[in-house]
Amino acid sequence: MKKIKKLIFILSISILVATLILPKAIANFNQNNKNSYTVDAATHIDKEEKVCKVGLDNKEEELKYKEEQNNILKQDKQTTHVNKDIHAILIEEYKYTKESLNLRTGPGIHNELIITIPMGEKVRVIDQIDGWDKVVYMGNEGYCSSNYLTNKKVNKDIIKSNTLAKKEKNKYVSNTINQSKKELIKNQNQNQVQDKAKDKTQDPKFINGILLVNKEYGLPRNYAKGVDTKANNQLKKMVKACKDEIGKELMVHSGFRSYDFQKILFDNYVNRHGYERATKFSAKPGYSEHESGLAFDICDKDQKHRLKESFKDTSEGIWLKENAHRFGFILRYPKDKTHITKYIYEPWHFRYVGIDHANNIYIRDITLEEYLMPERY
């Protein structure tokens, strides 16, 4: 019972204390909170002012920074700029046109033409790609081939002088070529006229019973109808002897030719090599020994050396040179005698003159002209 009374007493005291002290404590607490709030607010406001001030300073610095960056970018554009799309370094510089060239809308001749820039003009290069320069000329922006631009200033007066000289040179060359062609045609026509005149009046030239056919002495248009019978028989004997003696077969590449056929051959050579050169190895129609039926072009069976000087070094060529006279044939156009025969050395061309005459010519090592007209040589 005493314990209960004691507990009630303590509880009453506690309530009394709470009643007297708690309101003051709450008030103090609120005051403290108010003071605290005031301080915090002031501090916060002060911080806001500082933040605003700092923010303002940063903005000014940012603007200043941006201005500096813009200045740098402007400078960069005047020097070097990297284009990530084309991966090319674009350098602004000035160049000069070496020749008149086309300014196009893009790099390549397939692009549209903007303007043609004259020679020696100054252009501003702002880009380079795949052999083309992007340039600015008189307000026009486009692409020109890099091959026609140079870093060195071009003297327009020199260009004009060179251009005029080039035109004069081309004109001179053109006139010279045309004149040469005219003279060539004129000479050919004169030669053809002379040939026709000779064809009408030319009679066979016989000396001591031997027919002479060369550049000076020709034949009538229809002198022979084919290979001479006696010459053909001796040819067969010679071919057989070569086979029997050295085991080589001879091939007759060309025998009788008509006037018309010789004309076709000669005209073809003239068209390919010119008149003067053609006459050194081919006879004009009416002046070929083949038209007499007495001449033959002979070669090896395989024709590897047909109508070639190399035939002289073959077994067949050597045998013919040393044995043809036995059958009445001579080497008609020997080496080192071209100044007499007027034809190139032809180790394949053999002419039938008869065994006796052939032996004499072979032993003396002379040409038919020397044999028939010794007074001339």
HUCOR-V659504 format. One record per pair of residues at least 4 apart in sequence whose ideal C-beta (glycine too) atoms are under 8 Angstrom apart, sorted by the first residue. I is the first residue (numbers start at 0). J is the second residue. Records with the same first field share a line. If there is no record, write none. Layout:
I=J, J
This chain:
0=4
1=5
2=6
3=7
4=8
5=9
6=10
7=11
8=12
9=13
10=14
11=15
12=16
13=17
14=18
15=19
16=20
17=21
20=24
21=25
22=26
23=27
24=28
25=29
26=30
27=31
28=32
29=33
30=34
31=35
32=36
33=37
34=38
35=39
36=40
37=41
38=42
39=43
40=44
41=45
42=46
43=47
44=48
45=49
46=50
47=51
48=52
49=53
50=54
51=55
52=56
53=57
54=58
55=59
56=60
57=61
58=62
59=63
60=64
61=65
62=66
63=67
64=68
65=69
66=70
67=71
68=72
69=73
70=74
71=75
72=76
73=77
74=78
75=79, 80
76=80
77=91
78=90, 91
79=88, 89, 90
80=89
81=88, 89
82=86, 87, 89, 126
85=128
87=126, 127, 128
88=127
89=125, 126, 127, 133
90=124, 127
91=123, 124, 125
92=123, 124, 150
93=121, 122, 123, 124
94=121, 122, 124, 132, 134, 148, 149, 150
95=119, 120, 121, 122, 148, 149, 150, 151, 152, 153
96=100, 116, 117, 118, 119, 120, 122, 143, 147, 148, 153
97=118, 147, 148, 149, 153
98=118, 147
99=115, 116, 117, 118
100=115, 116, 143, 144, 147, 148
101=108, 112, 113, 114, 115, 116, 143
102=112, 113, 114, 115, 116, 134, 136, 139, 141, 142, 143
103=107, 108, 110, 111, 112, 113, 141, 142, 143
104=110, 111, 113, 141, 142
105=110, 111, 141, 142
106=110, 128, 129, 130, 131, 133, 142
107=131, 142
110=142
113=139, 141
114=136, 137, 139, 141
116=120, 122, 136, 143
118=153, 155, 158, 162
119=153, 154, 155, 158
120=136
121=152
122=132, 134, 135, 136, 143, 148
123=134, 135, 136
124=132, 133, 134, 148
125=133, 134, 135, 140
126=132, 133
127=131, 132, 133, 145
128=133
130=144, 145, 146
131=142, 143, 144, 145
132=142, 143, 144, 145, 148
133=140, 141, 142
134=140, 141, 142, 143, 148
135=139, 140
136=141
143=147, 148
144=148
149=153
153=157, 158
154=158
155=159
156=160
157=161
158=162
159=163
160=164
161=165
162=166
163=167
164=168
165=169
166=170
167=171
168=172
169=173
170=174
171=175
172=176
173=177
174=178
175=179
176=180
177=181
178=182
179=183
180=184
181=185
182=186
183=187, 273, 274
184=188
185=189
186=190, 274
187=191, 269, 274
188=192
189=193
190=194, 274
191=195
192=196
193=197
194=198, 283, 284, 285
195=199
196=200
197=201, 217, 285
198=217, 219, 220, 284, 285
201=216, 217, 218, 219, 285
202=219
203=210, 212, 216, 218, 219, 222
204=210, 211, 212, 216
205=209, 210, 211
206=211, 371, 372
207=371
209=352, 353, 356, 367, 371
210=291, 293
211=216, 367, 368, 371
212=216, 217, 218, 286, 287, 288, 290, 291
213=286, 340, 341, 368
214=278, 282, 283, 286, 341
216=286
217=283, 285, 286
218=222, 223, 258, 285, 286, 290, 291
219=285
220=258, 285
221=258
222=290, 291
223=227, 255, 290, 291, 292
224=292
225=255, 292
226=230, 231, 254, 255, 292
227=231, 291, 292, 293, 351
228=232
229=233, 351
230=234, 292, 293, 295, 327, 351
231=235
232=236
233=237, 326, 327, 328, 351, 354
234=238, 251, 295, 326, 328, 351
235=239
236=240, 326
237=241, 249, 319, 322, 323, 325, 326, 328
238=242, 248, 249, 251
239=243
240=244, 322, 325, 326
241=245, 247, 248, 249, 315, 318, 319, 322
242=246, 247, 248, 249
244=318, 322
245=314, 315, 318
247=299, 300, 314, 315, 318
248=300
249=297, 298, 299, 300, 315, 319
250=297, 298, 299, 300, 302, 305
251=295, 296, 297
252=296, 297, 298, 302, 305, 306, 347
253=289, 295, 296
254=289, 292, 294, 295, 296
255=289, 290, 292
256=260, 261, 264, 287, 289, 290
257=261, 290
258=262, 284, 285, 290
259=263, 284
260=264
261=265, 282, 283, 284, 285, 287, 289, 290
262=266, 284
263=267
264=268, 281
265=269, 277, 281, 282, 283, 284
266=270
267=271
268=272, 277, 280, 281
269=273, 274, 277
271=277
272=276, 277
273=277
274=278
275=279
276=280
277=281
278=282, 283
279=341, 342, 343
280=342, 343, 345
282=286, 287, 288, 289, 342
283=287
284=290
285=290
287=294
288=293, 294, 331, 348, 350
289=294
293=350, 351, 352
294=331, 348, 349, 350, 351
295=328, 348, 349, 350, 351
296=306, 345, 347, 348
297=315, 319, 347, 349
298=302, 304, 305, 306, 310, 315, 347
299=303, 304, 305, 310, 313, 315, 316
304=309, 310, 313, 316
305=310, 347
306=310, 347
307=347
308=344, 346
309=313
310=315, 316, 346, 347
311=316, 317, 320, 334, 346
312=316, 317
313=317
314=318
315=319
316=320, 346, 347
317=321
318=322
319=323, 330, 346, 349
320=330, 346
322=326
323=328, 329, 330, 349, 357, 361
324=328, 329, 354, 357, 358, 360, 361
325=354, 357, 358
326=354, 357
327=351, 352, 353, 354, 356, 357
328=349, 350, 351, 352, 357
329=349, 350, 352, 356, 357, 360, 361, 367
330=346, 348, 349
331=340, 345, 348, 349, 350, 366, 367
332=336, 337, 340, 342, 343, 344, 345, 348
333=340, 344, 364, 366
334=344, 346
335=344
336=340, 366
337=341, 342, 343, 344
339=366, 368, 369, 376
340=366, 368
350=367
351=357
352=356, 357, 360, 367
353=357
354=358
355=359
356=360, 370
357=361
358=362
359=363, 370
360=365, 366, 367, 370
363=370
365=369, 370
366=370
367=371
368=372, 375, 376
369=373, 375, 376
372=376
